[in-house]
Amino acid sequence: MGFLGEYRLFFERRIGVKKEPQNRIALVLGGGGARAAYQAGFLRYIGRRLPQLRFAILSGTSAGAINAVHLARFQGSLHRATEDLRRLWSQLTMDQVFNADTGSLAKIVTRWGLRLISGGSSFAPTTRGLVDTSPLKNFLCNQTSCLENGKIPGIEENILRGHLHSLAITTTDYNTGRSVTWIHGKNPKEWERTYRSGIQAKISIDHVMASCAIPLVFPAVKIGDSWHGDGGVRQTTPLSPVMHMGAERILAISTRNLPDDVEPQKTTPKGYPPPAQVAGILMNAVFLDALEFDSGNVQRFNRLLEKLPEEDRCGLRPVELLTARPSEDPGVLAREFEARLPGPFRFLERGLGTQETESHDLLSLLMFQPEYIEALISLGEKDARERADEVIPFLIGDRKASVVS
């Protein structure tokens, strides 16, 4: 067996390793920057109603990676974990995410300006993002008690105890253009698909920071020999990782509101769209649309598989899915608190034309303002409470609540 094998066996016996859960419930947390506070509120309600529930598989992308890692590392009941997650978001302010003072923003804007007019000169300054996110890394390290090497305590212990089957965090490899899902679990199975792969790893704070690195806005993070950025960029199938890991039921929490009507809302044009409006649509396409499309695909596959005899399913199986999303538009909420942003950052975002458009989707991603965060948490709790008749039976395995959205 060897020394390491004997040590692992000894450790497992000491902490009381349990068998893996027979009915694997997966939680998929999508991206959306500050909007991920909505997930904290939704989960808080679930934690109060089902304090002993355990999600066997956790998957997080972009800001959803913060929430997934917090749940994966927490030692205690779901009720305590979600209360602590709410506390984390309640303490988060803009200056704990990136340096938003006048000096820092002016320095970065100057560097970008010199870079653009340099014509590719070797003397041009290096630019890695519009903002410096070292405050966020320090904040997350303090919250997770991460070690000097970036490892996050608690994840491995929960896996060995049988409280957690696996944790998945997705990033985008800027060197290859691939979507990479890092899997922290007990003997996880790796996979290779076109432009996406699953790789065994011990999740560290760098994986979380990379998954949160909004393109061009937040700097990329080096993992191994490659630079990695936001996991939502190339993640076309957000539900795929947990299905690879054997999920039987999936709760997916989106941060995008869908209108009641199918037809797009028609507004009167007010001139050429400002950069903020174009960027908002781009960010929605990158971070939010994929989960909605993938949820629809899973539901269609479920209906198809149910009509086929098991021997004709080619190894495929139906997966129960519940998709939760905000009942109100987080962009509209963001507009209500825009005036309370720090002066330098407000000056910069208004320069992108946020006052010239009715769309505040871009602002909602970056608005780590306490009042806005609290409003999103409250909205998440309210939505979970109003859908309790669907959510609670689904999580406890009531087959009558099989596939809903």
C-alpha positions in Angstrom: 0.0 0.0 0.0 2.9 2.4 0.7 3.2 5.1 3.3 0.8 7.6 1.7 -1.9 4.9 1.3 -1.5 3.7 4.9 -1.7 7.3 6.1 -4.8 8.0 4.2 -6.4 4.8 5.5 -5.5 5.8 9.1 -6.9 9.3 8.6 -10.1 7.9 7.1 -10.6 5.7 10.1 -9.9 8.5 12.6 -12.4 10.9 11.1 -15.0 8.2 10.4 -15.4 8.0 6.6 -18.9 7.2 5.4 -20.0 5.6 2.2 -20.9 7.8 -0.7 -24.5 9.1 -0.9 -26.7 6.7 -2.9 -28.9 9.4 -4.3 -26.6 12.2 -5.5 -28.1 15.7 -5.4 -26.1 18.2 -7.3 -26.1 22.0 -6.9 -25.1 24.1 -9.9 -24.3 27.7 -9.3 -23.8 29.9 -12.3 -22.0 33.2 -12.6 -23.0 36.8 -12.6 -20.6 38.8 -10.5 -22.4 40.6 -7.6 -25.6 38.9 -8.7 -24.4 35.7 -7.0 -25.6 37.2 -3.7 -29.0 36.0 -5.0 -27.9 32.4 -4.7 -26.9 33.0 -1.0 -30.4 34.2 -0.2 -32.0 31.3 -2.0 -29.8 28.7 -0.3 -30.3 30.4 3.1 -34.0 29.6 2.9 -33.3 26.0 1.9 -30.8 25.7 4.9 -33.5 26.8 7.3 -36.1 24.4 6.0 -33.7 21.4 5.4 -30.8 22.0 7.9 -29.4 18.5 7.5 -29.6 18.3 3.7 -26.2 17.7 2.0 -25.5 18.4 -1.7 -23.3 15.5 -2.8 -22.0 17.4 -5.8 -21.2 21.1 -6.0 -20.4 22.9 -9.2 -19.6 26.6 -9.4 -18.6 29.0 -12.2 -17.5 32.6 -12.0 -18.9 34.2 -8.8 -20.9 30.9 -8.3 -17.5 29.3 -7.5 -17.2 31.4 -4.4 -20.5 30.0 -3.1 -19.7 26.4 -4.1 -16.4 26.5 -2.4 -17.9 27.9 0.8 -20.4 25.1 1.0 -17.8 22.5 0.1 -15.4 23.5 2.9 -17.9 24.3 5.7 -17.8 22.0 8.7 -21.4 21.8 9.9 -25.0 21.7 8.9 -26.4 23.3 5.7 -28.3 25.7 7.9 -25.0 27.0 9.5 -23.2 26.9 6.2 -25.8 29.1 4.4 -26.1 31.5 7.3 -22.3 31.9 7.1 -22.6 32.4 3.3 -25.0 35.1 3.9 -22.7 36.8 6.4 -19.9 36.6 3.8 -21.9 38.4 1.2 -23.2 40.9 3.7 -19.6 41.9 4.6 -18.5 42.2 1.0 -18.0 45.8 -0.2 -16.6 47.2 -3.4 -13.2 48.0 -1.9 -12.9 44.3 -0.8 -13.3 43.2 -4.4 -11.0 45.6 -6.2 -9.2 48.9 -5.6 -11.8 51.5 -6.5 -10.0 54.7 -5.2 -9.1 57.5 -7.6 -5.4 56.8 -7.7 -5.8 53.0 -8.5 -8.4 53.6 -11.2 -6.5 56.5 -12.8 -3.3 54.4 -12.8 -4.9 51.5 -14.6 -6.8 53.7 -17.1 -3.5 55.5 -17.9 -1.7 52.1 -18.5 -4.5 51.0 -20.8 -4.3 54.2 -22.7 -0.6 54.0 -23.2 -1.0 50.4 -24.2 -3.5 51.3 -26.9 -1.5 54.1 -28.4 1.8 52.3 -28.3 1.3 50.4 -31.5 2.5 47.2 -29.8 5.8 48.7 -28.6 7.9 46.5 -26.3 8.0 49.5 -24.0 4.2 49.5 -23.5 3.2 48.8 -19.9 1.7 45.4 -19.1 -2.1 45.4 -18.6 -3.9 42.5 -17.0 -7.3 44.0 -16.2 -9.3 47.2 -15.7 -9.1 46.7 -11.9 -6.8 45.2 -9.3 -8.6 42.3 -7.6 -5.9 41.6 -4.9 -8.4 42.8 -2.3 -10.8 40.0 -3.3 -8.1 37.4 -3.0 -7.2 38.6 0.5 -10.9 38.7 1.5 -11.5 35.1 0.3 -8.3 33.9 1.9 -9.5 35.3 5.2 -13.0 33.9 4.9 -11.8 30.4 3.9 -8.7 30.3 6.2 -6.7 29.3 3.2 -3.1 28.2 3.7 0.0 29.9 2.3 0.0 27.7 -0.7 -3.6 28.6 -1.5 -5.1 25.3 -0.4 -8.6 25.6 1.2 -9.1 23.6 4.4 -12.3 21.6 4.9 -12.9 20.4 1.4 -10.8 17.2 1.6 -12.1 16.5 5.1 -15.8 16.7 3.9 -15.0 14.3 1.0 -13.3 11.8 3.3 -16.2 11.9 5.8 -18.6 11.2 3.0 -20.3 14.6 3.4 -19.3 15.6 -0.1 -18.8 13.5 -3.2 -17.1 16.1 -5.4 -16.6 19.8 -6.0 -16.2 21.2 -9.5 -14.9 24.7 -10.4 -14.7 25.8 -14.1 -12.3 28.2 -15.7 -11.3 29.1 -19.2 -7.8 28.4 -20.4 -6.7 31.5 -22.3 -3.8 29.6 -23.9 -5.9 26.9 -25.5 -9.4 28.4 -25.5 -10.7 25.3 -23.6 -13.3 25.2 -20.9 -11.6 23.4 -18.0 -13.5 21.9 -15.0 -11.3 21.2 -12.0 -12.7 18.3 -10.0 -11.9 17.8 -6.3 -13.3 14.5 -5.2 -12.5 10.9 -4.2 -11.2 9.2 -7.3 -12.9 11.5 -9.8 -13.3 10.5 -13.4 -11.7 12.9 -15.9 -13.2 13.5 -19.3 -12.3 15.1 -22.7 -14.8 16.6 -25.1 -14.5 19.2 -27.8 -13.0 22.3 -26.3 -13.9 21.2 -22.7 -12.3 18.8 -20.2 -12.5 17.6 -16.6 -9.3 17.5 -14.7 -8.6 16.1 -11.2 -7.2 18.8 -8.9 -7.1 20.0 -5.3 -9.2 23.2 -5.5 -7.2 26.2 -4.3 -7.9 29.9 -4.0 -6.3 30.4 -7.4 -9.0 28.2 -9.0 -11.7 30.4 -7.5 -10.0 33.7 -8.5 -9.5 32.4 -12.0 -13.1 31.3 -12.3 -14.2 34.8 -11.2 -11.9 36.7 -13.5 -14.3 38.6 -15.8 -12.6 39.0 -19.2 -10.6 42.2 -19.5 -12.1 43.6 -16.3 -10.5 41.3 -13.8 -6.9 39.9 -14.3 -6.4 36.3 -15.3 -4.7 33.9 -12.9 -1.9 31.5 -13.8 -2.7 27.8 -13.0 0.1 25.5 -13.9 1.6 26.7 -17.2 -1.5 28.5 -18.5 -3.4 31.7 -17.7 -7.1 31.1 -16.8 -10.0 33.4 -16.7 -13.8 33.4 -16.1 -15.3 29.9 -16.5 -18.4 31.2 -18.2 -16.6 32.3 -21.3 -16.5 28.8 -23.0 -18.8 26.9 -20.7 -21.6 26.0 -23.2 -23.0 23.2 -21.1 -23.0 24.2 -17.4 -24.9 21.1 -16.3 -22.5 18.7 -18.0 -19.9 18.6 -15.2 -22.3 17.3 -12.5 -23.8 14.8 -14.9 -20.3 13.5 -15.6 -19.9 13.1 -11.8 -23.1 11.0 -11.5 -25.7 13.5 -10.4 -29.2 12.1 -10.3 -31.0 15.3 -9.3 -29.8 18.8 -10.1 -30.8 22.1 -8.5 -29.4 24.9 -10.7 -29.6 28.5 -9.5 -29.3 31.1 -12.2 -28.8 34.8 -11.6 -30.8 35.9 -14.7 -34.4 37.0 -14.7 -36.5 35.8 -17.6 -39.5 37.9 -18.7 -42.9 36.3 -18.6 -43.5 36.8 -22.3 -41.5 35.0 -25.0 -41.2 38.0 -27.3 -38.3 40.4 -26.6 -39.3 43.7 -25.0 -39.6 46.5 -27.5 -38.1 49.9 -26.6 -37.9 53.1 -28.5 -34.3 53.6 -29.8 -32.5 56.6 -28.3 -29.6 56.7 -30.6 -26.5 54.6 -31.0 -26.1 52.1 -28.1 -23.4 53.2 -25.6 -20.6 50.8 -24.6 -22.3 49.9 -21.4 -25.4 48.5 -23.2 -23.3 46.5 -25.7 -21.1 45.2 -22.9 -24.2 44.2 -20.8 -25.6 42.1 -23.7 -22.2 40.5 -24.2 -21.9 39.7 -20.5 -25.3 38.1 -20.4 -24.4 36.0 -23.4 -21.2 34.9 -21.7 -22.3 34.3 -18.1 -26.1 33.8 -18.0 -27.5 32.5 -21.3 -25.7 29.1 -21.3 -27.5 27.8 -18.2 -30.9 28.6 -19.6 -30.1 26.9 -22.9 -28.6 23.8 -21.2 -31.6 23.5 -18.9 -33.9 23.4 -21.9 -31.7 20.8 -23.5 -31.7 18.5 -20.5 -35.5 18.7 -20.2 -35.9 17.8 -23.9 -33.5 14.9 -23.5 -35.5 13.7 -20.4 -38.7 13.6 -22.3 -37.1 11.8 -25.2 -35.4 9.2 -23.0 -38.6 8.5 -21.1 -40.2 7.4 -24.4 -37.3 5.0 -25.1 -36.9 1.5 -23.6 -33.8 1.3 -21.4 -31.9 -0.9 -23.9 -32.2 1.8 -26.6 -30.9 4.7 -24.5 -27.2 4.2 -25.3 -26.2 4.5 -21.7 -28.0 7.8 -21.2 -30.3 8.3 -18.3 -32.9 10.9 -17.3 -31.8 13.5 -14.7 -34.2 15.4 -12.6 -33.7 19.1 -12.9 -35.1 22.2 -11.1 -33.9 25.6 -12.3 -34.3 28.6 -10.0 -33.9 32.2 -11.2 -34.7 35.7 -9.9 -38.3 36.8 -10.1 -37.1 40.4 -10.5 -34.5 41.8 -12.9 -31.2 42.3 -11.0 -30.3 45.0 -13.5 -33.3 47.1 -12.6 -32.4 46.7 -8.9 -28.9 47.8 -9.6 -30.2 51.1 -11.1 -31.8 52.0 -7.8 -28.5 51.9 -6.0 -26.1 53.3 -8.7 -25.9 56.8 -7.0 -24.4 55.2 -3.9 -21.4 53.8 -5.6 -17.9 55.2 -4.7 -17.3 58.5 -6.6 -14.3 57.4 -8.8 -16.0 54.1 -9.9 -19.3 55.9 -10.5 -17.4 58.4 -12.7 -15.8 55.6 -14.7 -18.9 53.5 -15.3 -20.9 56.6 -16.3 -18.2 57.3 -18.8 -19.2 54.0 -20.4 -22.7 55.3 -20.9 -24.7 53.7 -18.1 -26.8 56.9 -17.9 -27.6 56.7 -21.6 -29.3 53.3 -21.5 -32.2 51.6 -19.7 -30.1 48.4 -19.5 -28.0 48.1 -16.3 -26.8 44.5 -16.8 -23.1 45.4 -16.8 -23.5 47.5 -13.7 -25.3 44.7 -11.9 -22.3 42.4 -12.4 -19.9 44.9 -10.8 -22.1 46.5 -8.2 -20.7 45.1 -4.9 -22.6 47.7 -2.9 -24.0 46.6 0.5 -27.5 47.8 -0.2 -27.7 46.1 -3.5 -26.2 42.9 -2.1 -28.8 42.9 0.7 -31.6 43.4 -1.8 -30.4 40.4 -3.8 -30.2 38.2 -0.7 -33.7 39.2 0.3 -35.0 38.5 -3.2 -33.4 35.1 -3.2 -35.0 34.2 0.1 -38.4 35.5 -1.1 -38.2 33.5 -4.3 -37.3 30.3 -2.5 -40.1 30.8 0.0 -42.6 31.3 -2.8 -41.4 28.2 -4.6 -41.1 26.1 -1.5 -43.9 23.7 -2.6 -41.7 22.8 -5.6 -38.2 23.1 -4.1 -38.5 21.2 -0.8 -40.2 18.1 -2.3 -37.7 18.0 -5.1 -34.7 18.1 -2.7 -36.1 15.4 -0.4 -36.7 13.1 -3.4 -40.5 13.4 -4.0 -40.8 12.0 -7.5 -44.0 14.0 -8.1 -41.8 17.1 -8.5 -39.6 15.4 -11.1 -38.7 18.1 -13.7 -39.6 21.7 -13.3 -38.1 25.0 -14.2 
